[in-house]
Amino acid sequence: MWQRIYLERLKRDLERWIERGWVTPAHAQNILSEMDTGAGARHVPQVLAIMGAVLFGFAAMSFVAANWAEMPKSIRLLMLFGSLWTAWGAAFFAERRGHSAYAEAGVIAGLALFGANIMLIAQIYHVDAGTPTWLLLWSLVALAAAWGLPSRSALAISFLLTTLWSTWAVQNESAVHWAFLLPWVAATWLTVQLSWRAGLHLSLITLCIWLVASADRLIDLIGCGQGDLTALYALASLLLWIAGLRISASSLRFGSILETYGMIITFGLIWTLQVHTGDSHAGFKWTALALIGMAGVGALAFAEVSAARLSLRDYVGLVAAGLGVVLYPLIAEHGNATMLIYAALFMALTIWLVAYGTNRHHRIALNAGLIAFTGECLYLYFQTLGTLLDTATFFALGGIILIAGSLILPRIRRRLVASVNEGEPK
C-alpha cells in the first residue's frame, strides 16, 4: 500500500519537475519503470525466504511435539539445541555470502526456535514458565541478533517481545514498570544506527502502548486524575513535535516522523480533555512536571524561531497548545464549561494547524487540521444541538451540514494543497 502511495506521489512530482525543466520526459519514464519493476521484485526473495523459515519453524515444533513422549531427555536437548544453532549458523553463512534475505530468514527461524526451546526445556525440568522473565530473555536474544547480523526483522521481534514482557509484568506489579525503558532505548538506538524508518514507527508505537498500559500506575505515582495524566501526555507529545522540528534540520528522515507523531498525538489528547470534566486533583508532583514541560516547550520553540525554522505565529500556536494543557486543573474546575472551553481551544488550534501545514508545505498537517476541524464540528453538533432540537429537525440539519461539508471541504483542501505545491522551492 505504501509503495503504491509513494509511486502516485512520485508521478505527480515528476510531472511538476518536467514542467520546471529539472527532469526530461525520458528520464522520468526511466525512473518510473525502475520503481514499478524493481521495488516489488527486490522484496520477493526475502518474503519467500521468511515465509519458508516460519514454516520450517512450525514443522520442527510439530515434529518434536508429536514424538516428545518417546524421546529420551538427551535426544530432546540435542534436537532443541541442534535445530537452534543450525538456523543461526545458516543465517551467519548466508550473511557472509551476501544473501541478506536468507540471513534474515535464518534469524527469524532461530528466534522462533529459541522461544520454543525455552518452553520445552522448562517442561523437561519442571520449571515455571508462567512468568514474564523468559520473554525478556527472548527479547534480549533478538536484540543481540539484530545487532550482530544486523537484522531488522530481529529488531522488530525485539520491540514486540519487550512490549509483551512489560505488559505482562505490569499486571503483576503495583509500581510503574520502568525496566521496559532499558531494552526499548537500546532497540531504538539500534534503529537509528540502521537508519530504519519503519523501526522508528515501531519504536514510537510500542512506547505509546507502554504509556497506556502504565497509566494507572503513573496516576498513583504522580498523584493526579486521569485527565491530569492525559494533559501530561499531551505536553510530552508536544515536546516530541518540537524535537522533530529540530531533528529535521539535520535528519529529515527521522525528524518528519517524530514531528508527525507528536502533532497527531497532541491534537488527539487535547481533544479528549473535553470529556474529562471535573476529573482533576493534581498535586505538587504534577505541577512540577507540567511547569518543567511547559518551560521545555517554550525554550525549544523559541530556539526554532531564533534559527528561522519556525515563524512567530507558529511559536504562538505551539505555546498556546502547551498553556491549554498546563492549565487543565484550573479549567476542569468549571465543570460542564470545561467541554466548551477546550472545544474553543481545539477549534482555534485546528485552524492554526491548517495554516501551519500550508506555510510549511506539510500535507499531513494540512489534512490533519481539516479532518480535526470537521470532526470537532460534528462532535459539537451531536453534543449540543441534538439536545435542543426535536428529532426531525436534528437529523435534517445534520444532513445539510454533512452534504455541505462534502461539497465545500474538498474544494478548500484542493486549493490549499495547490498553494502548498506552488510554494515548494523552485
C-alpha positions in Angstrom: 0.0 0.0 0.0 2.7 2.5 1.0 4.7 1.7 -2.2 1.6 2.5 -4.3 1.1 5.8 -2.4 4.7 6.7 -2.9 4.5 5.9 -6.7 1.5 8.1 -7.1 3.3 11.0 -5.3 6.4 10.4 -7.4 4.4 10.6 -10.6 2.9 13.9 -9.6 6.3 15.3 -8.5 7.9 14.1 -11.8 5.2 15.9 -13.8 5.9 19.1 -12.0 9.7 18.7 -12.3 9.3 18.1 -16.1 7.3 21.4 -16.3 10.1 23.2 -14.5 12.8 21.6 -16.7 14.5 19.7 -13.9 13.9 16.3 -15.4 13.4 15.2 -19.0 10.4 13.1 -20.0 12.7 10.2 -21.0 14.5 10.3 -17.6 11.1 10.5 -15.8 9.9 7.4 -17.6 13.1 5.5 -16.7 12.6 6.4 -13.1 9.0 5.2 -13.0 9.9 2.0 -14.9 12.7 1.3 -12.3 10.3 1.8 -9.4 7.5 -0.2 -10.9 9.6 -3.3 -11.8 12.3 -3.2 -9.2 10.6 -2.3 -5.9 8.4 -5.4 -5.7 10.9 -7.8 -7.2 13.6 -6.9 -4.8 11.4 -8.0 -1.9 10.1 -11.2 -3.3 13.1 -13.4 -2.4 13.1 -12.0 1.1 9.4 -12.6 1.6 9.6 -16.1 0.3 12.6 -16.9 2.4 10.9 -15.6 5.6 7.7 -17.5 4.9 9.8 -20.6 4.4 11.6 -20.0 7.7 8.3 -19.6 9.5 7.0 -22.9 8.0 10.3 -24.6 8.9 9.9 -23.5 12.5 6.3 -24.8 12.7 7.4 -28.1 11.1 10.2 -28.5 13.6 8.0 -27.8 16.6 5.2 -30.1 15.3 7.7 -32.9 14.8 9.1 -32.5 18.3 5.6 -32.3 19.8 4.4 -35.4 18.0 7.4 -37.5 19.2 8.1 -35.8 22.5 6.9 -38.5 24.9 9.0 -41.3 23.2 12.3 -39.3 23.1 14.9 -39.6 25.9 15.9 -36.4 27.6 19.3 -36.3 25.9 17.8 -36.6 22.5 15.3 -33.9 23.2 18.0 -31.5 24.3 20.2 -32.4 21.3 17.3 -31.7 18.9 16.4 -28.5 20.5 19.9 -27.0 20.6 20.9 -28.6 17.3 18.0 -27.0 15.4 18.6 -23.7 17.1 22.3 -23.5 16.2 21.7 -24.8 12.7 19.3 -22.0 12.0 21.7 -19.3 13.3 24.6 -21.0 11.6 22.7 -20.8 8.3 22.0 -17.1 9.0 25.7 -16.4 9.6 26.7 -18.3 6.5 24.1 -16.6 4.3 25.2 -13.2 5.6 28.9 -13.9 4.8 27.9 -14.9 1.3 25.9 -11.7 0.8 22.4 -13.3 0.8 20.8 -10.9 3.3 17.3 -12.2 2.6 18.2 -15.7 3.5 20.1 -14.5 6.5 17.0 -12.7 7.8 15.0 -15.9 7.3 17.6 -17.9 9.3 17.5 -15.3 12.2 13.7 -15.5 12.3 13.8 -19.3 12.4 16.4 -19.2 15.1 14.4 -16.8 17.2 11.3 -18.9 16.8 13.1 -22.0 17.8 14.7 -20.2 20.8 11.3 -19.3 22.2 10.0 -22.8 21.7 13.2 -24.2 23.3 12.6 -22.1 26.4 9.1 -23.5 26.9 10.1 -27.1 26.1 13.2 -27.0 28.4 11.0 -25.6 31.2 8.7 -28.5 30.6 11.6 -31.1 30.8 13.0 -29.7 34.1 9.6 -28.7 35.5 10.5 -25.0 35.7 7.7 -22.5 35.9 7.4 -20.7 32.6 4.4 -18.7 33.6 6.4 -15.5 34.4 7.3 -12.8 32.0 11.1 -13.2 32.6 11.5 -15.6 29.8 10.0 -13.0 27.4 12.7 -10.6 28.5 15.4 -13.2 27.8 13.9 -13.9 24.4 13.7 -10.2 23.5 17.4 -9.6 24.6 18.5 -12.5 22.4 16.5 -11.0 19.5 18.2 -7.6 20.2 21.6 -9.3 20.2 20.8 -11.0 16.9 19.7 -7.6 15.4 22.9 -6.0 16.5 25.2 -8.9 15.4 23.8 -9.6 11.9 22.4 -6.8 11.7 18.8 -7.8 11.2 15.8 -5.5 11.0 13.4 -8.5 11.4 15.1 -9.5 14.7 14.9 -5.8 15.8 11.2 -5.8 15.2 10.8 -9.0 17.1 12.7 -7.5 20.0 10.4 -4.5 20.1 7.3 -6.7 20.2 8.7 -9.1 22.8 9.8 -6.3 25.0 6.3 -4.8 24.9 4.7 -8.1 25.7 7.1 -8.6 28.6 6.4 -5.2 30.1 2.6 -5.5 29.6 2.6 -8.9 31.3 4.8 -7.6 34.1 2.6 -4.6 34.7 -0.3 -6.9 35.6 1.8 -8.5 38.3 3.3 -5.3 39.8 1.8 -2.3 41.6 4.6 0.1 40.5 5.5 1.5 37.2 7.5 -1.0 35.1 10.4 1.3 34.4 12.6 -1.6 33.3 10.8 -1.6 30.0 12.8 1.6 29.0 16.2 -0.1 29.1 15.7 -2.6 26.3 13.4 -0.1 24.5 16.1 2.6 24.5 18.7 0.0 23.3 16.5 -1.1 20.4 15.6 2.5 19.5 19.3 3.4 19.4 20.0 0.4 17.1 17.0 1.6 14.9 18.7 4.9 14.4 22.0 3.3 13.7 20.4 1.2 11.0 18.5 4.3 9.6 15.3 2.2 9.6 12.2 4.4 9.2 9.8 1.5 9.9 11.7 0.7 13.0 11.2 4.2 14.4 7.4 3.9 13.8 7.5 0.6 15.7 9.6 2.2 18.5 7.1 5.1 18.9 4.1 2.7 18.8 5.5 0.4 21.4 6.3 3.4 23.7 2.7 4.5 23.3 1.4 1.1 24.3 3.6 1.1 27.4 2.4 4.5 28.4 -1.2 3.4 28.0 -0.6 0.2 30.0 1.2 2.1 32.7 -1.4 4.8 33.1 -3.0 3.6 36.4 0.5 3.2 38.0 1.6 6.6 36.8 -1.6 8.2 38.2 -0.8 6.6 41.6 2.8 7.7 41.4 2.2 11.3 40.4 -1.0 11.7 42.5 -3.4 13.0 39.9 -6.5 12.2 37.9 -7.0 10.6 34.6 -7.5 14.0 32.9 -4.3 15.3 34.5 -2.3 12.4 33.2 -3.8 13.0 29.7 -2.6 16.6 29.9 0.9 15.5 30.8 0.9 13.0 27.9 -0.2 15.8 25.6 2.6 18.0 26.9 5.1 15.2 26.3 3.8 14.7 22.7 4.1 18.5 22.1 7.8 18.3 23.1 8.2 15.4 20.7 6.7 17.5 18.0 9.1 20.4 18.6 12.0 17.9 18.9 11.0 16.6 15.5 11.3 20.1 14.1 14.8 20.4 15.5 15.9 16.9 14.3 14.5 17.7 10.8 17.2 20.3 10.4 19.9 17.6 10.4 18.0 14.4 9.6 14.7 14.9 7.7 14.5 11.1 7.5 13.6 10.8 11.2 12.6 14.3 12.1 9.5 14.2 10.0 8.3 11.0 11.7 8.7 12.5 15.2 7.0 15.7 14.1 4.0 13.8 12.6 3.6 11.5 15.6 3.9 14.4 18.1 1.4 16.5 16.1 -1.3 13.8 15.8 -1.0 12.6 19.4 -1.0 16.2 20.7 -4.3 17.1 19.0 -5.8 13.7 19.8 -5.1 14.1 23.5 -6.2 17.8 23.6 -9.5 16.7 22.1 -10.0 14.1 24.8 -9.6 16.8 27.5 -13.2 17.9 26.6 -14.6 14.7 28.1 -12.6 14.8 31.4 -14.9 17.4 33.1 -14.1 17.7 36.8 -11.5 15.0 36.7 -8.6 16.7 38.3 -6.8 16.5 41.6 -3.3 17.5 40.6 -0.8 17.9 43.3 2.8 19.2 43.7 4.4 16.4 41.5 2.0 17.1 38.6 2.5 20.9 38.9 6.3 20.5 38.9 6.3 18.2 35.8 3.8 20.4 34.0 5.9 23.6 34.6 9.1 21.8 33.5 7.4 20.5 30.4 6.0 23.9 29.6 9.4 25.6 30.1 10.8 23.0 27.7 8.1 23.7 25.1 8.8 27.5 25.3 12.6 27.1 25.2 12.7 24.6 22.3 10.1 26.5 20.3 12.0 29.8 20.8 15.2 28.2 19.7 13.5 27.2 16.4 12.2 30.7 15.9 15.8 32.1 16.5 17.1 29.6 13.9 14.4 30.9 11.4 13.0 27.4 11.2 9.7 28.4 12.9 7.6 31.5 12.4 6.4 33.7 15.3 2.8 32.7 14.5 3.7 29.0 14.8 5.5 29.7 18.0 2.4 31.3 19.4 0.3 28.3 18.3 2.6 25.8 20.0 2.8 27.8 23.2 -1.0 28.2 23.2 -1.4 24.4 22.9 1.1 24.0 25.8 -0.7 26.5 28.0 -4.1 25.0 27.3 -2.7 21.7 28.6 -0.9 23.1 31.6 -4.0 25.0 32.7 -6.2 21.9 32.7 -6.5 21.6 36.5 -7.9 25.2 36.6 -10.2 24.8 33.6 -11.5 21.4 34.9 -12.9 23.2 37.9 -15.6 24.8 35.7 -17.5 21.5 35.3 -19.6 21.3 32.2 -18.0 24.5 30.9 -14.7 22.5 30.5 -16.0 21.0 27.3 -16.8 24.4 25.8 -13.5 25.9 26.8 -11.5 23.0 25.3 -13.8 22.9 22.2 -13.0 26.6 21.5 -9.3 26.0 22.1 -9.3 22.9 19.9 -11.2 24.7 17.1 -8.6 27.6 17.2 -5.7 25.2 17.1 -7.1 23.2 14.1 -7.4 26.5 12.2 -3.8 27.3 13.1 -2.7 23.8 12.1 -4.2 24.3 8.6 -2.2 27.5 8.3 0.9 25.7 9.7 0.6 22.9 7.2 0.1 25.4 4.3 3.0 27.6 5.1 5.4 24.7 5.9 4.3 22.7 2.8 3.3 19.9 5.3 0.4 17.9 3.7 -0.1 15.7 6.7 -0.5 18.8 9.0 -2.9 20.3 6.4 -5.1 17.2 6.1 -5.0 16.6 9.9 -6.2 20.2 10.5 -9.1 19.9 8.1 -10.1 16.5 9.5 -9.8 17.6 13.1 -11.9 20.8 12.4 -14.6 18.8 10.6 -14.7 16.2 13.4 -14.9 18.8 16.1 -17.8 20.5 14.3 -19.7 17.2 14.1 -18.9 16.4 17.7 -20.2 19.7 19.0 -23.3 19.3 16.8 -24.2 16.0 18.2 -23.3 17.0 21.8 -25.2 20.3 21.9 -27.7 20.9 19.2 -29.1 17.4 19.5 -30.3 18.3 23.0 -32.1 21.5 21.8 -33.9 20.4 18.7 -36.6 17.8 18.0 -35.6 14.6 16.2 -36.7 15.5 12.7 -35.0 19.0 12.7 -31.9 17.5 14.3 -31.4 14.9 11.6 -32.4 17.3 8.8 -29.9 19.9 9.9 -27.3 17.2 10.4 -27.8 16.0 6.8 -27.5 19.6 5.5 -24.2 20.0 7.4 -22.8 16.8 6.1 -23.7 17.4 2.5 -22.4 21.0 2.6 -19.2 19.7 4.2 -18.8 17.1 1.5 -19.0 19.8 -1.2 -17.0 22.6 0.4 -14.2 20.9 2.3 -12.7 19.0 -0.8 -12.6 22.4 -2.7 -10.9 24.1 0.3 -8.4 21.2 0.5 -7.6 21.3 -3.2 -6.9 25.0 -3.1 -4.7 24.6 0.0 -2.8 21.7 -1.5 -2.3 23.6 -4.7 -0.8 26.5 -2.8 1.5 24.1 -1.0 2.7 22.7 -4.3 3.2 26.1 -5.8 5.1 27.3 -2.7 7.7 24.5 -2.9 11.2 25.6 -3.7 11.9 26.2 -7.4 
